[in-house]
Amino acid sequence: MGVLNTHFYRIYDQFNRKVYALALITDHEAEDANGFHYSYYDTKVDYTYNVYRFQDQNIAKLEASSNPFAHAVISAIIPVKPKMTRMYAILSNENS
């Protein structure tokens, strides 16, 4: 089982509280992340959660924000962007 749905179940089961799950995606490779889906014969589990993708954020808007979370997002985006640019350049050359 995925980490988010495990935490969801534990919080819901132990405290009987409503849960708002949010995945903070810092890696471009996790672009298809939107939930945990399991199916085996007629047994199905679909756990879909909200996603905040760091690489989709506008750095200029984040810099203008007074929200401390915006600055945390910037600190996570900046180290990742050069890696993403290099990877896309490598992949583009391989596909040419």
PAPA-710900 format. One record per atom (N, C-alpha, C, O, CB): residue in one letter; atom name; z, x, y; residue number from 0. Coordinates in steps of 0.001 Angstrom, whole numbers, plus 500000, padded with zeros to 6 digits. Glycine has a CB too. Layout:
N
[rec A,CA,[Z,X,Y],NUM]
...
This chain:
96
[rec M,N,[500000,500840,498814],0]
[rec M,CA,[500000,500000,500000],0]
[rec M,C,[500000,500883,501245],0]
[rec M,O,[500505,502005,501225],0]
[rec M,CB,[501220,499045,500000],0]
[rec G,N,[499433,500366,502316],1]
[rec G,CA,[499400,501098,503567],1]
[rec G,C,[500763,501143,504242],1]
[rec G,O,[501638,500323,503963],1]
[rec G,CB,[498390,500483,504494],1]
[rec V,N,[500926,502108,505127],2]
[rec V,CA,[502198,502300,505813],2]
[rec V,C,[502562,501094,506672],2]
[rec V,O,[503699,500623,506635],2]
[rec V,CB,[502144,503551,506674],2]
[rec L,N,[501592,500591,507450],3]
[rec L,CA,[501906,499469,508337],3]
[rec L,C,[502351,498227,507576],3]
[rec L,O,[503318,497572,507968],3]
[rec L,CB,[500705,499134,509189],3]
[rec N,N,[501654,497898,506493],4]
[rec N,CA,[502052,496686,505788],4]
[rec N,C,[503365,496877,505048],4]
[rec N,O,[504084,495904,504819],4]
[rec N,CB,[500967,496262,504817],4]
[rec T,N,[503697,498110,504667],5]
[rec T,CA,[504994,498376,504047],5]
[rec T,C,[506103,498148,505064],5]
[rec T,O,[507108,497505,504757],5]
[rec T,CB,[505056,499819,503490],5]
[rec H,N,[505926,498671,506270],6]
[rec H,CA,[506926,498473,507316],6]
[rec H,C,[507027,496997,507699],6]
[rec H,O,[508120,496474,507917],6]
[rec H,CB,[506585,499319,508550],6]
[rec F,N,[505869,496334,507778],7]
[rec F,CA,[505866,494899,508084],7]
[rec F,C,[506730,494150,507075],7]
[rec F,O,[507603,493369,507452],7]
[rec F,CB,[504420,494336,508079],7]
[rec Y,N,[506482,494392,505803],8]
[rec Y,CA,[507206,493671,504760],8]
[rec Y,C,[508697,493953,504837],8]
[rec Y,O,[509508,493033,504726],8]
[rec Y,CB,[506672,494048,503381],8]
[rec R,N,[509068,495217,505026],9]
[rec R,CA,[510494,495568,505066],9]
[rec R,C,[511205,494914,506243],9]
[rec R,O,[512305,494384,506089],9]
[rec R,CB,[510664,497082,505140],9]
[rec I,N,[510582,494950,507421],10]
[rec I,CA,[511199,494336,508604],10]
[rec I,C,[511305,492828,508418],10]
[rec I,O,[512347,492227,508677],10]
[rec I,CB,[510386,494662,509881],10]
[rec Y,N,[510211,492232,507965],11]
[rec Y,CA,[510191,490785,507773],11]
[rec Y,C,[511201,490351,506713],11]
[rec Y,O,[511922,489371,506895],11]
[rec Y,CB,[508787,490323,507381],11]
[rec D,N,[511245,491089,505606],12]
[rec D,CA,[512126,490729,504502],12]
[rec D,C,[513599,490943,504854],12]
[rec D,O,[514429,490071,504600],12]
[rec D,CB,[511766,491537,503264],12]
[rec Q,N,[513920,492074,505425],13]
[rec Q,CA,[515318,492402,505680],13]
[rec Q,C,[515898,491672,506891],13]
[rec Q,O,[517051,491242,506865],13]
[rec Q,CB,[515458,493883,505876],13]
[rec F,N,[515099,491533,507952],14]
[rec F,CA,[515620,490963,509187],14]
[rec F,C,[515079,489576,509512],14]
[rec F,O,[515538,488934,510457],14]
[rec F,CB,[515318,491878,510312],14]
[rec N,N,[514098,489110,508728],15]
[rec N,CA,[513474,487808,508945],15]
[rec N,C,[513023,487655,510405],15]
[rec N,O,[513295,486648,511059],15]
[rec N,CB,[514451,486678,508566],15]
[rec R,N,[512327,488685,510888],16]
[rec R,CA,[511862,488726,512272],16]
[rec R,C,[510343,488682,512310],16]
[rec R,O,[509674,489103,511366],16]
[rec R,CB,[512382,489988,512990],16]
[rec K,N,[509809,488168,513409],17]
[rec K,CA,[508375,488213,513608],17]
[rec K,C,[507985,489663,513903],17]
[rec K,O,[508719,490387,514576],17]
[rec K,CB,[507931,487253,514762],17]
[rec V,N,[506825,490076,513395],18]
[rec V,CA,[506402,491465,513521],18]
[rec V,C,[505043,491533,514200],18]
[rec V,O,[504114,490817,513827],18]
[rec V,CB,[506353,492152,512142],18]
[rec Y,N,[504936,492400,515199],19]
[rec Y,CA,[503661,492683,515856],19]
[rec Y,C,[503303,494114,515491],19]
[rec Y,O,[503957,495054,515945],19]
[rec Y,CB,[503737,492476,517432],19]
[rec A,N,[502284,494284,514686],20]
[rec A,CA,[501892,495615,514239],20]
[rec A,C,[500763,496145,515105],20]
[rec A,O,[499831,495416,515446],20]
[rec A,CB,[501471,495594,512762],20]
[rec L,N,[500852,497404,515451],21]
[rec L,CA,[499852,498050,516277],21]
[rec L,C,[499607,499446,515729],21]
[rec L,O,[500528,500258,515637],21]
[rec L,CB,[500294,498099,517763],21]
[rec A,N,[498361,499719,515367],22]
[rec A,CA,[497990,501048,514888],22]
[rec A,C,[497445,501838,516065],22]
[rec A,O,[496534,501385,516757],22]
[rec A,CB,[496941,500969,513727],22]
[rec L,N,[498002,503014,516291],23]
[rec L,CA,[497526,503907,517340],23]
[rec L,C,[496591,504907,516684],23]
[rec L,O,[497036,505812,515979],23]
[rec L,CB,[498715,504627,518081],23]
[rec I,N,[495294,504745,516916],24]
[rec I,CA,[494286,505565,516263],24]
[rec I,C,[493909,506730,517168],24]
[rec I,O,[493335,506531,518238],24]
[rec I,CB,[493042,504726,515906],24]
[rec T,N,[494232,507942,516737],25]
[rec T,CA,[493900,509130,517525],25]
[rec T,C,[492733,509887,516925],25]
[rec T,O,[492228,510829,517536],25]
[rec T,CB,[495106,510046,517635],25]
[rec D,N,[492304,509498,515757],26]
[rec D,CA,[491272,510215,515022],26]
[rec D,C,[489996,509384,514977],26]
[rec D,O,[490032,508215,514592],26]
[rec D,CB,[491751,510553,513597],26]
[rec H,N,[488874,509973,515363],27]
[rec H,CA,[487610,509230,515359],27]
[rec H,C,[487171,508853,513951],27]
[rec H,O,[486358,507944,513782],27]
[rec H,CB,[486520,510049,516031],27]
[rec E,N,[487694,509536,512942],28]
[rec E,CA,[487301,509234,511561],28]
[rec E,C,[487888,507914,511072],28]
[rec E,O,[487450,507383,510052],28]
[rec E,CB,[487736,510361,510636],28]
[rec A,N,[488864,507387,511781],29]
[rec A,CA,[489507,506142,511364],29]
[rec A,C,[488910,504943,512093],29]
[rec A,O,[489615,503972,512367],29]
[rec A,CB,[491017,506212,511616],29]
[rec E,N,[487628,505001,512406],30]
[rec E,CA,[486993,503945,513185],30]
[rec E,C,[486970,502604,512461],30]
[rec E,O,[486914,501559,513109],30]
[rec E,CB,[485592,504349,513537],30]
[rec D,N,[487010,502614,511142],31]
[rec D,CA,[486966,501352,510410],31]
[rec D,C,[488361,500810,510106],31]
[rec D,O,[488503,499810,509402],31]
[rec D,CB,[486195,501532,509119],31]
[rec A,N,[489388,501471,510637],32]
[rec A,CA,[490761,501028,510383],32]
[rec A,C,[491044,499745,511143],32]
[rec A,O,[490973,499724,512372],32]
[rec A,CB,[491774,502121,510781],32]
[rec N,N,[491354,498708,510448],33]
[rec N,CA,[491757,497460,511081],33]
[rec N,C,[492694,496666,510191],33]
[rec N,O,[493083,495548,510531],33]
[rec N,CB,[490538,496626,511426],33]
[rec G,N,[493056,497235,509059],34]
[rec G,CA,[493973,496528,508186],34]
[rec G,C,[493984,497086,506784],34]
[rec G,O,[493317,498071,506467],34]
[rec G,CB,[493627,495081,508146],34]
[rec F,N,[494756,496430,505967],35]
[rec F,CA,[494866,496773,504559],35]
[rec F,C,[494288,495607,503775],35]
[rec F,O,[494711,494462,503942],35]
[rec F,CB,[496354,497074,504144],35]
[rec H,N,[493337,495900,502935],36]
[rec H,CA,[492677,494841,502158],36]
[rec H,C,[492677,495248,500683],36]
[rec H,O,[492259,496349,500327],36]
[rec H,CB,[491208,494588,502671],36]
[rec Y,N,[493144,494357,499855],37]
[rec Y,CA,[493261,494633,498428],37]
[rec Y,C,[492793,493415,497660],37]
[rec Y,O,[493116,492277,498000],37]
[rec Y,CB,[494717,495006,498040],37]
[rec S,N,[492031,493677,496626],38]
[rec S,CA,[491564,492573,495799],38]
[rec S,C,[491479,493049,494347],38]
[rec S,O,[490929,494111,494057],38]
[rec S,CB,[490181,492042,496299],38]
[rec Y,N,[492023,492256,493462],39]
[rec Y,CA,[491947,492547,492035],39]
[rec Y,C,[491910,491209,491313],39]
[rec Y,O,[492891,490466,491303],39]
[rec Y,CB,[493158,493437,491549],39]
[rec Y,N,[490792,490922,490725],40]
[rec Y,CA,[490547,489614,490124],40]
[rec Y,C,[490805,488535,491176],40]
[rec Y,O,[490170,488552,492231],40]
[rec Y,CB,[491447,489394,488863],40]
[rec D,N,[491707,487612,490920],41]
[rec D,CA,[491965,486531,491880],41]
[rec D,C,[493150,486814,492805],41]
[rec D,O,[493563,485936,493562],41]
[rec D,CB,[492211,485239,491135],41]
[rec T,N,[493690,488007,492752],42]
[rec T,CA,[494789,488391,493633],42]
[rec T,C,[494214,489108,494849],42]
[rec T,O,[493476,490085,494719],42]
[rec T,CB,[495820,489295,492887],42]
[rec K,N,[494566,488608,496035],43]
[rec K,CA,[494045,489210,497258],43]
[rec K,C,[495162,489357,498282],43]
[rec K,O,[496018,488485,498432],43]
[rec K,CB,[492891,488366,497836],43]
[rec V,N,[495128,490482,498977],44]
[rec V,CA,[496031,490722,500096],44]
[rec V,C,[495172,491189,501258],44]
[rec V,O,[494434,492168,501142],44]
[rec V,CB,[497151,491776,499738],44]
[rec D,N,[495272,490491,502369],45]
[rec D,CA,[494575,490883,503589],45]
[rec D,C,[495607,490986,504696],45]
[rec D,O,[496172,489980,505126],45]
[rec D,CB,[493442,489867,503962],45]
[rec Y,N,[495851,492198,505153],46]
[rec Y,CA,[496796,492442,506235],46]
[rec Y,C,[496018,493094,507365],46]
[rec Y,O,[495664,494270,507288],46]
[rec Y,CB,[498003,493342,505770],46]
[rec T,N,[495756,492333,508404],47]
[rec T,CA,[494987,492821,509540],47]
[rec T,C,[495934,493035,510704],47]
[rec T,O,[496808,492208,510967],47]
[rec T,CB,[493849,491833,509921],47]
[rec Y,N,[495757,494147,511400],48]
[rec Y,CA,[496639,494470,512513],48]
[rec Y,C,[495825,494859,513744],48]
[rec Y,O,[494623,495108,513660],48]
[rec Y,CB,[497600,495602,512127],48]
[rec N,N,[496496,494904,514869],49]
[rec N,CA,[495883,495281,516134],49]
[rec N,C,[495687,496794,516159],49]
[rec N,O,[496475,497545,515584],49]
[rec N,CB,[496753,494813,517337],49]
[rec V,N,[494637,497224,516826],50]
[rec V,CA,[494296,498644,516865],50]
[rec V,C,[494104,499077,518313],50]
[rec V,O,[493437,498397,519093],50]
[rec V,CB,[493020,498933,516031],50]
[rec Y,N,[494696,500216,518662],51]
[rec Y,CA,[494486,500838,519966],51]
[rec Y,C,[493843,502190,519690],51]
[rec Y,O,[494485,503087,519143],51]
[rec Y,CB,[495841,500983,520789],51]
[rec R,N,[492596,502336,520061],52]
[rec R,CA,[491850,503576,519794],52]
[rec R,C,[491879,504475,521026],52]
[rec R,O,[491341,504125,522076],52]
[rec R,CB,[490381,503264,519387],52]
[rec F,N,[492506,505622,520885],53]
[rec F,CA,[492644,506548,521999],53]
[rec F,C,[491287,506980,522539],53]
[rec F,O,[491100,507047,523754],53]
[rec F,CB,[493446,507767,521573],53]
[rec Q,N,[490337,507273,521654],54]
[rec Q,CA,[489049,507817,522106],54]
[rec Q,C,[488209,506794,522868],54]
[rec Q,O,[487227,507167,523510],54]
[rec Q,CB,[488262,508327,520917],54]
[rec D,N,[488575,505510,522811],55]
[rec D,CA,[487835,504488,523543],55]
[rec D,C,[488353,504291,524971],55]
[rec D,O,[487794,503500,525730],55]
[rec D,CB,[487901,503178,522793],55]
[rec Q,N,[489407,505000,525332],56]
[rec Q,CA,[490039,504794,526627],56]
[rec Q,C,[489372,505628,527719],56]
[rec Q,O,[488838,506705,527453],56]
[rec Q,CB,[491520,505130,526544],56]
[rec N,N,[489408,505127,528925],57]
[rec N,CA,[488826,505786,530090],57]
[rec N,C,[489897,506691,530718],57]
[rec N,O,[490911,506200,531213],57]
[rec N,CB,[488291,504731,531130],57]
[rec I,N,[489670,508009,530697],58]
[rec I,CA,[490668,508953,531189],58]
[rec I,C,[490943,508744,532676],58]
[rec I,O,[492093,508844,533102],58]
[rec I,CB,[490208,510388,530937],58]
[rec A,N,[489916,508456,533476],59]
[rec A,CA,[490122,508250,534920],59]
[rec A,C,[491064,507067,535173],59]
[rec A,O,[491942,507146,536032],59]
[rec A,CB,[488763,508010,535633],59]
[rec K,N,[490885,505981,534431],60]
[rec K,CA,[491771,504823,534594],60]
[rec K,C,[493188,505149,534140],60]
[rec K,O,[494165,504721,534755],60]
[rec K,CB,[491232,503619,533806],60]
[rec L,N,[493287,505913,533056],61]
[rec L,CA,[494610,506303,532573],61]
[rec L,C,[495321,507191,533586],61]
[rec L,O,[496521,507038,533816],61]
[rec L,CB,[494497,507025,531228],61]
[rec E,N,[494586,508118,534192],62]
[rec E,CA,[495179,509011,535190],62]
[rec E,C,[495666,508235,536417],62]
[rec E,O,[496656,508621,537039],62]
[rec E,CB,[494164,510078,535616],62]
[rec A,N,[494989,507164,536761],63]
[rec A,CA,[495371,506358,537924],63]
[rec A,C,[496562,505442,537631],63]
[rec A,O,[497172,504899,538552],63]
[rec A,CB,[494186,505523,538389],63]
[rec S,N,[496883,505275,536383],64]
[rec S,CA,[497948,504363,535985],64]
[rec S,C,[499331,504981,536197],64]
[rec S,O,[499511,506191,536060],64]
[rec S,CB,[497775,503962,534524],64]
[rec S,N,[500299,504131,536533],65]
[rec S,CA,[501689,504591,536652],65]
[rec S,C,[502457,504381,535346],65]
[rec S,O,[503640,504711,535252],65]
[rec S,CB,[502399,503854,537803],65]
[rec N,N,[501782,503836,534351],66]
[rec N,CA,[502398,503577,533054],66]
[rec N,C,[502585,504899,532305],66]
[rec N,O,[501604,505614,532099],66]
[rec N,CB,[501536,502587,532220],66]
[rec P,N,[503800,505247,531894],67]
[rec P,CA,[504023,506503,531167],67]
[rec P,C,[503215,506587,529866],67]
[rec P,O,[502837,507677,529437],67]
[rec P,CB,[505504,506658,530855],67]
[rec F,N,[502953,505434,529242],68]
[rec F,CA,[502160,505438,528012],68]
[rec F,C,[500755,505959,528276],68]
[rec F,O,[500168,506614,527414],68]
[rec F,CB,[502094,504030,527409],68]
[rec A,N,[500207,505679,529453],69]
[rec A,CA,[498867,506157,529816],69]
[rec A,C,[498816,507679,529774],69]
[rec A,O,[497831,508253,529310],69]
[rec A,CB,[498466,505649,531221],69]
[rec H,N,[499854,508327,530247],70]
[rec H,CA,[499883,509794,530253],70]
[rec H,C,[500068,510354,528839],70]
[rec H,O,[499564,511432,528525],70]
[rec H,CB,[501011,510300,531169],70]
[rec A,N,[500773,509637,528008],71]
[rec A,CA,[500893,510045,526605],71]
[rec A,C,[499535,509946,525914],71]
[rec A,O,[499187,510799,525098],71]
[rec A,CB,[501940,509172,525867],71]
[rec V,N,[498775,508911,526238],72]
[rec V,CA,[497439,508740,525655],72]
[rec V,C,[496528,509886,526100],72]
[rec V,O,[495781,510438,525293],72]
[rec V,CB,[496827,507367,526066],72]
[rec I,N,[496591,510241,527386],73]
[rec I,CA,[495778,511358,527890],73]
[rec I,C,[496109,512632,527128],73]
[rec I,O,[495209,513384,526755],73]
[rec I,CB,[496008,511568,529406],73]
[rec S,N,[497387,512877,526896],74]
[rec S,CA,[497772,514108,526188],74]
[rec S,C,[497286,514115,524745],74]
[rec S,O,[497144,515178,524141],74]
[rec S,CB,[499287,514279,526215],74]
[rec A,N,[497032,512939,524194],75]
[rec A,CA,[496490,512869,522830],75]
[rec A,C,[494964,512952,522835],75]
[rec A,O,[494374,513467,521886],75]
[rec A,CB,[496943,511570,522140],75]
[rec I,N,[494321,512455,523884],76]
[rec I,CA,[492858,512452,523945],76]
[rec I,C,[492296,513837,524223],76]
[rec I,O,[491343,514260,523570],76]
[rec I,CB,[492380,511484,525013],76]
[rec I,N,[492867,514536,525167],77]
[rec I,CA,[492291,515798,525643],77]
[rec I,C,[492102,516824,524519],77]
[rec I,O,[491031,517428,524458],77]
[rec I,CB,[493178,516389,526725],77]
[rec P,N,[493070,517059,523630],78]
[rec P,CA,[492817,518029,522551],78]
[rec P,C,[491762,517564,521552],78]
[rec P,O,[491119,518396,520911],78]
[rec P,CB,[494101,518315,521813],78]
[rec V,N,[491570,516253,521407],79]
[rec V,CA,[490652,515716,520414],79]
[rec V,C,[489212,515723,520921],79]
[rec V,O,[488290,515941,520135],79]
[rec V,CB,[491063,514303,520030],79]
[rec K,N,[488999,515493,522205],80]
[rec K,CA,[487638,515366,522750],80]
[rec K,C,[486750,516580,522464],80]
[rec K,O,[485619,516384,522019],80]
[rec K,CB,[487710,515147,524244],80]
[rec P,N,[487197,517836,522693],81]
[rec P,CA,[486307,518965,522385],81]
[rec P,C,[485928,519024,520904],81]
[rec P,O,[484792,519361,520568],81]
[rec P,CB,[486970,520275,522792],81]
[rec K,N,[486869,518701,520023],82]
[rec K,CA,[486575,518694,518587],82]
[rec K,C,[485516,517651,518272],82]
[rec K,O,[484607,517897,517479],82]
[rec K,CB,[487852,518423,517768],82]
[rec M,N,[485640,516472,518904],83]
[rec M,CA,[484675,515403,518658],83]
[rec M,C,[483295,515822,519145],83]
[rec M,O,[482296,515593,518464],83]
[rec M,CB,[485117,514097,519349],83]
[rec T,N,[483238,516438,520329],84]
[rec T,CA,[481959,516864,520895],84]
[rec T,C,[481287,517887,519991],84]
[rec T,O,[480088,517794,519730],84]
[rec T,CB,[482158,517449,522302],84]
[rec R,N,[482060,518873,519507],85]
[rec R,CA,[481506,519887,518598],85]
[rec R,C,[481025,519250,517302],85]
[rec R,O,[479959,519601,516798],85]
[rec R,CB,[482555,520970,518292],85]
[rec M,N,[481807,518309,516755],86]
[rec M,CA,[481422,517684,515491],86]
[rec M,C,[480131,516894,515657],86]
[rec M,O,[479246,516975,514804],86]
[rec M,CB,[482543,516769,514976],86]
[rec Y,N,[480008,516118,516760],87]
[rec Y,CA,[478798,515344,516979],87]
[rec Y,C,[477593,516270,517145],87]
[rec Y,O,[476500,515945,516681],87]
[rec Y,CB,[478956,514441,518208],87]
[rec A,N,[477777,517416,517801],88]
[rec A,CA,[476682,518377,517975],88]
[rec A,C,[476256,518940,516619],88]
[rec A,O,[475064,519084,516350],88]
[rec A,CB,[477107,519527,518928],88]
[rec I,N,[477221,519253,515778],89]
[rec I,CA,[476914,519788,514448],89]
[rec I,C,[476177,518734,513617],89]
[rec I,O,[475168,519028,512977],89]
[rec I,CB,[478212,520240,513724],89]
[rec L,N,[476699,517502,513638],90]
[rec L,CA,[476056,516441,512865],90]
[rec L,C,[474662,516150,513372],90]
[rec L,O,[473760,515891,512575],90]
[rec L,CB,[476888,515179,512905],90]
[rec S,N,[474462,516187,514683],91]
[rec S,CA,[473135,515942,515246],91]
[rec S,C,[472143,517000,514792],91]
[rec S,O,[470994,516689,514478],91]
[rec S,CB,[473199,515908,516770],91]
[rec N,N,[472584,518240,514758],92]
[rec N,CA,[471707,519333,514321],92]
[rec N,C,[471382,519227,512835],92]
[rec N,O,[470271,519558,512420],92]
[rec N,CB,[472357,520688,514615],92]
[rec E,N,[472339,518768,512029],93]
[rec E,CA,[472112,518638,510602],93]
[rec E,C,[471123,517526,510304],93]
[rec E,O,[470352,517614,509348],93]
[rec E,CB,[473420,518383,509880],93]
[rec N,N,[471143,516476,511122],94]
[rec N,CA,[470279,515321,510898],94]
[rec N,C,[468901,515476,511522],94]
[rec N,O,[468044,514611,511342],94]
[rec N,CB,[470933,514087,511439],94]
[rec S,N,[468666,516582,512265],95]
[rec S,CA,[467366,516771,512924],95]
[rec S,C,[466354,517314,511960],95]
[rec S,O,[465203,517538,512334],95]
[rec S,CB,[467489,517703,514119],95]
